[in-house]
Amino acid sequence: MISLPQGVAVAGTLVNGTGLPVPGVNLDVRVDGVNQIVKNDTTDLFGNFLIAVPFGQITLEFLTQGVFGQTLAPQRHQLQMSSDADMGAIALQQGFHLSGALALSGGSPVPEIDIDVFDSVTGTKVFTPGDNTSLTGVFDVVVPAGQYDIEWCPQVILRLVAGDIEGVVVAADTALGVFTLMPGNILSGTVSYSDGVPAQGVDLEVALISGSSVVTCNDDTDVLGFYQTVLPSDTINIVYSLPNSLLLERAYRRNMQIVSDQVLNVVLPDCKPCGADLNGVPAPGANLLEDALAEATITYGLGVAGSGGIIPKITFTGSQPSVFNNQFRLFVEEGLGGSLAFLAIAANHSAVPFGTGFLLVEPFEPLVTIPLFLDGVPGIPGAGSAEYPPGPIPLSTLGIRFYSQFVIQDPGAPLGVSLSNAIRFRIRNSP
């Protein structure tokens, strides 16, 4: 017997800029990037749609390439589904073709290269389905009128340097011509914190010594702190940084000669350039003790999926943890609804194999193990969440670094337990 999970309904009407209904739009539903099977996934003659989707976070895409007689820009919507929803009338913007081609220096076309389009003003990535180059090296996407930066991102295995063109104004169908891709060298390695925890989400900013920036696509470190990118043969400067971090932990490599593949492992400093210049020299009046205590709260590692293949996620709310902040909360979401969970808080991190993943906090001598129940509809994958309010934080914990991970009972998980990723935080002197 096959058991089908409970779902919810999503309805709406697609119209164009003049308010007329748009039939023939295909609807795709994705969960964690995986396309779902959806019945009645095309708008009818009146632009209406009504589909069943899973509970939880979904991505709903309106694909317009099948629309007859007009060119409309596709759309993507992120939705949190907990009950039936009517999206009402959704306007699709007039679209224009933005096209070009990629080739090697000898003129050979370069197929299957990913093309990304960004709004020049906001930096927001534009939804452009089917944006890889064809067998003849041609790309052709549909976008609304606007000003855009276009970026091409070859796979690392091809050893071709990425590139871009900025400030392209689109007010009609626009052909950009042919762009030549140059060969390069692979730079790879790992980035970690001073305590050895892999630094996930670290961004690489690369520039030639002349000052010209180098495009490095998909260069952020993964859950293991690993990165790789392709660079031109030249002398470069690199900055490794955590975007939007309260502590701008950065590492610098200057005047690197890139003539072949290289491996470069980096450790982020505890306090640089916080209160310091680019060489780590303290600025006049800088309070380096306070800066050291202002270490950013970060998540690390990868959890173990539970029912529905969903991995619980840990985060925090209520600003940074400090002895004067009673609003700090540890929060877990996307667990099995109604399940019993345990929050482990330890003074050390680890990587102890557990099922298909790892216990990411020290399991043998945890400082605290706290039981709590997830809310959400019992038994529904991804519907459970909970928060732990530690209350007043003792002054004796000032400056101490902690590691936390949620362990959730889930019969659909390996060994009957799903795991969240982990979070590292240090108790600060000020919020």
N, C-alpha and C positions, 0 to 999 in steps of 0.2 A: 504494500500500500504506500502511495506517495502522499506525504503531508504537505499541503501548500501553506505558506506563511500568510498571516493576516495582512491586508493592505488597506490603503485609503484611496479616495478618488480625488483627481485634480481635473477641473473644468476651466474653460475660458473661450474667448473668441479672438481670433487674429484679424486685424484690420490694417489697411495701408494708410498712408499719410492723409488721404482724403476721407477716411472713415469707412471705405468700402471693405466688405469681408474678403479674406484671402483664402481661397480653397487650395488644396494640394500641398500644404506645408507638412513636411515629415517631422515627427516628434521622436527624439531619442531621449532615453532616461538612463543615467549612469549613477552607480553607487561605488564610491572609491575608485572611479575611473573605469569600472567594468560596465559594459553595455547590458541593459536588462531587456528581457523579452516583454514587449508591450503590444497588446491587441488594440485595434482601431487607432493606430498611431499616425493618422493623416487627417488634417482638417477637412470638414465636409464643404458642401457648396456655399454654406453660410459662414464659413470660417470657424465653425465651432469644433471643439475637441472635448472628449471625456475619456480619461484613461485611469487605470488602476496602477498605483505605484507602491513601493515598500514604505514602511515606517522609517523615520529618521532622516538623515541628511541625504538629499538627492540633488543631482544636476539635471535640469530639464533644458533640452536644446531644441530650438526651432530652426530646421534646415530648409532653406528656401530655394535650392537649386531646381526643384521640380515644379516651381510656380510658373504658370504659363502667362506670357504677355507682359510681364513687368519684372524689373530687377530690384530685389529687396535684400537688405542686409540681414544675415542670420543673427540670431540672438541666443544667449545662454543665461540661465537663471539658477541661482543656488537657493534651494528651498529646504526648510526643516518641517517635515511632515509628521504631525501627531494626530490629525483628524482630517476629514474631507475638506477641500478648499476650492473656492471659485476665484480664479485670478481676474475675472472680468474681461474687459476689452483691452487687448495688448496691441499697441501700434508698432508695426514694422517700418523702419525707415527706408527711404529710397536708397538703393545701393548703386555703386559704380565699380567696374572692373579695374583692379590694380594688378598689372602683369609685368613680367620681365623674364630673364633667362640667366642661368649660371653655366659657365664653361671653364675648362682648363686653359692654360696659356696657349696650347696648340689648337684650341677651338673645339675640342671634344665636349659634348654636353655632360653635365653632372646631374644624374637623376637622384631622386629620393632624399633631397636636402630639405630640412625643415625651414620654413619661412615664418618668422614672427613679426607681427605688426603692432606698434605701440602708438598711443596717442601722444603727440609731441608735447602737448601742454601738461597733461596729467601723469604721463608715464604708464597709464593703464594699458594692459595687453588687450588687444582687440580679438574677438572671437572670429577666427577664420578657418572653418573646417576645410579639409582637403587641400591644405596649403603646402604640401611637399611638391618638389619639382617633378615633372613627368619624365618619361624616358628620353625626351628631347631636351631636358634641362629647363623646361618652361614652367613658371608658376603663374597662377591666375586666381586671385581671391576677390571677394566682393566686400566692400566696406562702405559706410555712410560717408557723406561729404565731411572733410576735415583735413587736418594736417598731421602727418604720420612719420614715424621713424620705422624703417624696414630693416630687419636683421636676418641674415642667413647663417644657419648653424649646422655645419657638416658633422657627421658622427666622428668621434675621436679616431676610430680605427682607420678612417680615410686619410688622416694626417694632412688635412687641408685647413688653412687659417680661416676663421669666421670673419664676417664683414658686415657693414651696414651702410645705409644711406639715410640721412636725417632731413627733416623738414619738408617732406614731399606734400604739396598741397593737392588734394583731390576734390575736384568739383565736377568732373566728368570722367569717362573711362580714360585711364592713364597707363601708358606703356613706358617702362623705365629703361628698356634696352637690355644689353648683355653685360654681365659683370664677370670678371675673371678671378678665379680662385687660385691662390698661391699655396705651394707645399709648405709644411711647417714641422715642428718638433713637439713631442709630447712631454709636458711637465706634469708630474703626478706626485702624490705623497699623502701624508696625513697631517691633520691639525688637532692638537689636544690642549687642554688646560694644564696648568702647572701641577695639578694633582693626578694627571693621567687620564681624566675623563675625556672621551672623544668630543671634540667641539663640532656640533652639528650646525649647519646653516651659515658657516663662515664664508664670506664673499671674497673673491679675488679681484682686485683692481690692478690692471697691468697697463703700464705706459712705457713707450720708448724714451730713451734719455733726451730725445728732442722735445718731449712733452706730449707727443701725439698718443692718444689712448689706443689700446688694443682691445678689440671685441673678443670676449671670452664667454661663450654661451654655456649655460647649465654648469657653471663652475663652482656652485656652492657645495660645501662638504656634506656628505651623507651622514646617516646615523652612526657610522663607524669613524667619522672624521676624515673620510677619504675624498680626494678630489683628483681630477685630471682635466687637462685642457691642452689645446694646440696653440703654440706660439711661433711667430716668425723667427728666422735666424737674424738676431740683432742683439743689442745691449738694452736691457729693460730694468725697470723698477717695479716691485710688487708690494702691495699692501694687503695683508690678511686682516679682515675686520668683521665684527658682528654688527649687522645693521640694526638700528633702533635699540641698541643696548644702552642701559644707563651708565655702565662702565664701558668706555670705548676701548676694550681690550684689543690691541692691534700688534701685529708683528710686521717688520719691514725687511725687505731684501733689496739692496740697491746695487746698481751697476752689474747685474748678472749677465754673463755672456751666454746666449742661447745659440748653440751650433749643432746640438744633437739632443736626443731624449735625455731627460734628467729626472731624478727622484729627489724631492725636497720635503723633508718632514719638519714641521714647525710647532713650537710650543708658544702659546699666547702668554704674555706676561700678566701677572696679577694686577698691575697698575701702570699702564702705559697706553696712551699718553695722558692718562687722567692726572691733571695738575702738572703736566710736563710738556716739553716741546717734542718735535718729531724724533729727536735723538734720545729722548728719555730724560733730559735735564729738567729738574724741578723748576717750575715757574716761581717767581717771587711771591712769597706768601702762601704757596700751595700747602694744603693740609694733607700730606700723603697718608697719615694714619687713617683719617676719615675716608680718603679715597679707597684705601685697601679694604675697609669695611663695607664700601659701597659696591661690592662685587655684584654683577648682574645675576639674577635668578634665571636659570636656563633649564630646558628639558634635554634629555639625552637618551640614547638607546632606542630599541624597538621592542614593543610588547609582544604578547602571544595572543593570537586571535581566538575569540570565543565563538558562540553560536552565530551562524550567518557569515562566518569569516570576518567578523568585525573586530578590530583591535581597540580596546579601551584606551582613552587618552587622559593623561594627567596634565593639569595646569594649575595656575593660581589666580586668585582675584583679590581685590582690596589693596592694591599697591604693594610695594616691597616690604618684606618682613623686617620689623624693627622693634626695639623694646618699648617704643611709644606708639605702635600701631596695633590696635586691637581688631582691625578690619581684615587682616591677612587671613586667607582661606586656601586650603589645598582642595582641589576640585577634580573629580573624575567624571567622564561622560562616555557614552557609547558602550556601556557594559550591558549585561543581560538584565532586563527589567526585573525588579524585586529581589535580586540576589543578595546573599550575604557576602560582604567584602571585608578585607582587612587592609588597613593602611600601615605599612612598615616604614618606620623612620629610624635611620641609622647614622652613625658618624663616619661611615666609610662606604665607598661604592665597591661593586664587585661585578663579575660576569660569570656566575655559576650556571652551567647548562641546566635548563629545565624544560622538558618537552621539546618543542620546536624553537624555543627562545632561551632567554637568560633571566635569572634573578639579578637585578642591577643594583641592589643594595646589599650590604653585608648581612647574610641570613643567619649567621650563627650567634651573633650578639647584638640584635637590634635594640636600640634604646627604647623604642615604643612599638607595640603592635596593637592597633586600635580596630575593634570590630564595628561595622556599621552596615545598614541595609541601603541598597540602591532604590531610588524611587522609580517611577515608570511602570507601565503595564507589565505585570509578572509574566515571565517567559518570553517576552518579545525581544529579539536580538537588537542590540544597539539602543534600546529605549531607556536604559538605566543610567542614573547619575546620582552623585552625592557630593557633599562638601564637608570638610572637617574644620571647624573653627577652634584653633588651639587656645583662644582666649589670651589673657595677658601673658606676654613673653618675659620670662625672668631676666633680670639684668645680668645674671651669671652666665647667660648664653651669648652675650655680646661678642661678636667676632667669630663664633663657632660656625662651621660649615656642616650642613645636614644634607642627607640624601633620602628621598622618599619614593615609594612605588606602591600601587594598589594591586592586591591579589584578590580575584573575584571567583567565587564558586560558579561553575558553568559546565553542565553535563555535556555540552557540545564542544568543549575545548579539550585539547590533549591533556591527559591526566586529570580531567574534570575541573581544571582551573585555567582561567585566562589571566593575563598580566597586562598592566598598562606599561607605557614607557616610564621613565623616571624623571625626577626633578631635583636639581641641586640649588640650595639657597643658603645664604649666610645672613645671620642676624646683624642688622645694621644699627647704628646709633641714632639715625634719623630716618623718617619715612621716605 
